[in-house]
Amino acid sequence: MRPARAQEFASPGLGSGSGSEHEHESAHPASDTARAFPKARGSARLAFSAGNRLRLFRSGDAYFEALVERIRAATRCVVLEVYIFSDDDAGEKVSAALVDAARRGIDVRVITDGIGTHRVLRFYDDWRAHGVRFRIFNPHLFGRFGFARTHRKIASIDETISFVGGINIVDDLENEGVRLDAPRWDFAVELIGPVASEVDAAFDLQWQRLDRNPVASSLERTLAFVRRTLTPSIEAASRASEVAFVARDNLNRRRTIEKTYLHAIGRAREEILLANPYFVPGRKLRRALVEAAERGVAVRLLIGRKEFRVLDYAVPSLYGMLMAAGAQIAEYNKTLLHGKVAVIDGNWATVGSSNLDALSLVLNHEANVVIVNDPVVSSLREAIRSAFDDSPAIDPQRYAARPLPVRFVNWFTYNAYRLAMKMLTIGEYD
């Protein structure tokens, strides 16, 4: 698909509350299973780096506090790319930090999505007035990127600190004007170290795509290269933990996130924990989960509901084949499950923005981080296991005894959705 036409806005001036957070610096030896993941990268083709310090955020409040703190301490540059930037308390706090940084002479750039974020967001006026440069990805439903959206949730500060995850800039208790009973279930990771430059580079590439001035774009690429060259490297205190940043779009690494899942699931030996709100995987991913369960891997799938109603009817059509292979399935009902996370064999994990459906795996621009042999993997595993254990399990016998009309609705909705996705992705979704 062709690059999108973007809108750029610049001023004439200078260029979770109920959640928990865990900070770790790697210092423990890798297990045999853990070593298998980074060593055998194979088709995943991930660039792992060591010497990163990680902090896991569970839901938004703690994440927003950390993000604002890092922005306020920035000395050179701040970049943020997000699907939803809301006009609420969370948005107010982050916007104020961005404006304050720009006032101090920090280079601040923001990319928002034309559908996910309101095109007349009131913060835009402040950003224009104080030098926060921003661009809107695909301002209309259909643009030069087709129907694609930027669904990423990434940030980078001074090219040494980055954030990657599934958390938008939105109040934890708000969802499309409806007040949630509890904060949405979601995750983000702060990464301090070499991998931050990869996040920054992904943002720069997106920014250049949205640039309507090729001369300015070329100059900006040169300046970005100089900044990275002059940035002191952070030496690894231990090589036990490794992290890889994974981004996909419509032009580069189009199936990288899907291949990352396939590679890890294919190597699983003991356990697969996977939580996702949009669970409509393609044929290869479905087969990989079935084969893992059949070879004795404990496969537990935590499925979100009530975010996209069509999927509430469509996704159960997949349960039969998965449970027949031995997979266990639970549907999360405490609040809105928005996290897109997985843990495999207790020492491989991914946190990011990518759902397991055609939009995220084929169409949208997404970003995940893959973590191997770091203590945050254990924290994430505990969170998924706890949520799985607290959620209603799908009973195979009751599932098989569904009334015929319910079965038909599940089957019809699932196949209609798959057909729509196949048309939307021009046949790429399988």
N, C-alpha and C positions, 0 to 999 in steps of 0.2 A: 504494500500500500504506500501511497505517496506521502511525503512529509506534510504535517499539518500547517496551515496558516495560523499564526498566533496573534494575539493582541499583546502589545507591550505597553506598560505604563511606567513612566519615570518622571520625577520632578526635575526642575532645572538645577537642583542642589546636588549635594554629595551623593557621587556615585552610590494513682487513683485512691480516692479516700478510703474505700474498703479494701483496696488492693495492698499488696506488699511489694517490697523491693529487696533485691539481694545483690550484693557486690562481691566479686571474687577476683583474685589474681591467681592465675594458674600456678600450682606448685606441687602437683602430685603426679606420680608416675602413671603412664597410660597402661590400661589393661590390654590383653591380646585382642579382644574384640574391638576396643577403641582404636587400636592401631590399624585395624583392617579398613576402617572407613577412609582416613586420609591417605593411606598408602595406595589403595586400589581405586583411584579416581576414575579411571576408565572413561566410559561414555559421558560421565557427568562433567568432566573437564573443568573442575573448579580450581581456582587459584587460592589455596589456603595460606594463611599467614599466622605466625606465632607472635607472642609478646603483646597480646591485646588483653586489656582488663575489661571485664563484662559486668554489667548490672542489669538484672531482669526486673521489669515493671509489670505488675499485674493490675490492669485497668488504668484509668486516666489520671486521677488526681496527683499521684506521686510522679507520674511521667511528666505532666505539665510543669510541676514544680521544678523538676530537674532540668527540663528543657529551658525554662525561663532563666534559671540560675546560670546555665551555660551560655545562653545568649547575652546575658548582662555582663558576663566575664570575658566575652570575646574581645580579641585585640586586633584582628585583621578582617575576618570574613565570616558571614553566616549565610547558609543556604537552606531552604525548606521547600519540599515538594509534597503536596498533600491533596487527597481527593476532596475532602470536606474541610472547609474552614468556616466555622459557624459564628454567627453574630450572637454570642452568649458569653457567659462569664469566662469560660475557658478561652474562647477566641479573644476576648478583651485583654486577658493577661498576656497571652502570647503576642498579640499585636502591639501592646504597649512596650514589650521588651524589644521587639523588632524595631519600632520607631526610635526608642531610646538608643539602640545600637547605631542606627543610621545617623542620629544626631551627633554621636561621638566620632563620626567619620568612618565607621565600619562599613565595609561593602556588604550590603544586605540584598539578597535576591530571593524571590518567592515564586513558585509555580503552583497554581491552583487549577482544578479541573472545571471546564465550562458548564458541566451538568451537576457535578457533586457540590460545587460551591456557587452560591448566588452571584450572578454576573454583575450585580450592583451592590455588592457587599459594602457596607458603610465604612469599613476600615480602609478601603481603597483610597479614599480622599486623604486620610492621614498619611498613608504610604506615599502618595504622590507629593504631598506637601513637605515631607521630611526626608526624601531621598531613598525610600525603600523601593527598589525596582521589582516589578512583578509582571508576569505574563500568564495568560490564560490558555490552557491547552484545549484545543477543539471547542471554541466558544459555543458552537451550536451542536445539536444532536448528531448531525452528520457533517463532517468536514473533510479536509484533505487526508486525515488519518482514518477516513471511513467512520465507523461507529465506535472506534476505540476511545477509551478514556485513560487518563493517567490515574491509576488506582493506588499508586505508591504512597507510602507514609515514611519519608526519610528526611533527615536533617544532618547537616555537618557544620561544625564550628571550628574555625581556624585550621581545617583540614586534618585535625588530630583527634577530634571527638565527634562521634556520629551516633545517630539514633535510627533504628530500623524496626518496623513492626507493623501492627494492624490498627493502631490507634489514630483516629482522625482528631483534628482540633475541634472537639465538640464535647459538651457536658456529658459526663458519664451516665446521667439519669434521663437524658433526653433522646428520643428517637422519632424524628419526623413529626414533631409536635406532640408526641405522646410521652407522658411521664412514666418511666420504668419503675418497677417495684424495687429493684436493686441495681447497682452499677453494672453496666454491660461487662461481660466476661471477655477480656481482651489482654493482649500482651505487647510489649515493646522491649527492645534491648538497647542499652547504651554501650558503645564500643569505644574504648580509648586505646589508640595504637595504630599500627600500620594499615589496618583494614579501613580506617576512616578516609584515607585518600581514595579508596575505591568508590566509596559512597559519593564523595565529592566529585569524582570523575564522571560518575553516572549522571549526577545533576548537571554538570557542565555540558555533557553531550545532549541532554534533553533541552537545555537552555539554548544551545547552538541551533538545534533543529527548529526552535520556535523563533529564531532571529530572522528578521526580514532584511537585515543589513549584513551582507557577507563580509564586507571589509571590517566592520566592527566585530563580527564573529571571529574572524581570523586573529584580530588583535587580542580579543579576549582569550582565545585558546593559547596564544603565546604567553600572555600574562599568567594564566593558570599554570602553565608549564614551569615558568620561572618561580612562582610561589612554591610549587611542590619541590623544586630543586633546592630551594633555600630553606625549606622546612627541615629542622633537625629530625633524624630518624629516632625511633624509640626502640631500644634494644630489648630483646627478649630475656626475661629473667628465667624463663623455663620454656621448653619446647613441648611440654605435655599437651597443652591446649592449642587447638587450631581453629580458625574461623575463616569462612569464605562468604563473600558478598555475591549474591546472585540477582541479576536484573534481567528482565525480558522486555522486548517491545516488538513492534511490527517489522523492524528492519534488521535487528541484530539479536542473535541468541534467542530465536523465536520459541524454541521448545526447551530451553535450558532448565526452567523450574520443574517442568514435568519430568525431564530426564533425571534431575536430581532426586526426585521422589522415587522414580523407577529404580535407579541405581541402589539407593539405600534400602528400599523394600526388598529388592532382589537379593541383598546380602544379609538380610535379617536372620538371626539365629534363634532368638528367644522371644522377643516381644515387640509389637508395633502398637503404639498409642497414637491415635490421630483424631484431632478435633477440627471441625470445619462447619461453617454455616451453609455453604453452597456446595453440597456434596453430590456432584453429577460427573464423576470422572469418566474419561474416555475408555475405549476398549482395552488399551494396554495397561492402564492403571488398575482397572477392575480385575483384569486377569492376574496382575502381579499380587494384588491383595488376596485373591482366591488361592493362588499357588502357595503363597506364604502360609496361609491358614492350613492348607492341605499337607504341608510338610512339617506341621507341628508348632509353628510360631503362634504365640498367643496374640491374636489380632483383636484389638478393642477400638471401636469407632464411636466417637461422641459427635452426634449430629445436632446442629442448631435448627431451631424452628422459629416461625413467626416473624422472619425478616423479609422473605419473599414468598408470599402465600402459594404461588404456583408450585414451588418446590416442596411445600408441605404435603402436597398431594402426589408429586412426581417421584420424589426420592424413595419412598417406601417400596416402589417397584423393584429396587435393587436389593432389598434386604434378603429376599429368598435365596438368591445365588450365593450371597456372602455367608449367611448363616448355615447353609447346606455344607459349606466348606469348613465350618467351625468357627467363624468370626462371631464375636459378641458385639451387639449394637445397643446403644442407649441414646435417648433423646433428651437433651438438656432443656429444663423447664424453669430454672430458678429465675432467670432474667434473659436478656438477649445475648446469645452466644455469638460473638463477633470475632473471636480469636481464630487464626489460621496457623495452627501449630501441630507439631508431631515430635515424638520421641521414639527412637528405635534402639533396642537392646541397652537402654539405660545410659548410653554415652554418645549418641548422635541425636541432634535436634535441629529443627528449623522453626524460625519465627518470622512472620512477614505479612504481606498484604494479599498473597495469592490464595483465592478460593480454589477449590478443585472442580471447576466447571469450565465450559468453553470460553466464557468471557475472559477469565483470568489466565487460563493456560494457553489460549490461542490469540486473543484479541487485545485485551487491555495491557497497559504498561504496568508491570508489577516489580516488587523488590522483596527478596527474602534474605535472611542470613542463615547460614548453616554452621552449626557449632559442634565440635567434636571434643569429647573428653574434658569438659569444663564443668565446674561445680554447678553452674546455672542449669545444666541439663537435668540434674537431680531435682532442683527446685521446680522446674517445669514439669517433670514427670510426676512429682507429687501433686501438683495442681491439676493435671489432667486426670490422674487416678482418682483424686478426691471428687472431682466433678462427675466423673463416670460413675463412681459408686453411689453418689447422691442423686443420680438421674434414673428415671424409669427405664428399665431394660426391656427390650423387645423380646417377647416370649415366642420361640419358634412355633409352638403348637397353636397359640392364639393367632399368630400371624397367618399360619396355614388355614385357619378356620374363618378367615375374613369373609363376610358376605360377598356374593358375586358382584353386586353393584360397586362395592368398595374396590374390589380387585380391578374391575373395569376402569374406574376413575383413575386409579393409580397407573395402570397400564397406558391408558389413553393420554393422560397428562404427561407422563414421562416421554412417550414417543413423540407427542406434539412438541414438547420442549426441545428434544434432541433434533427434530426436523428443523425447528426455527433456528437453533444454533448452527446447524450445518449450513443453512442458507445464509445466515448472518456472517459466518466465517468463510464463506465461499468454498465449502466442501472440506475445509481443513479439520473440522471437528469429527472425530470418529467415535 
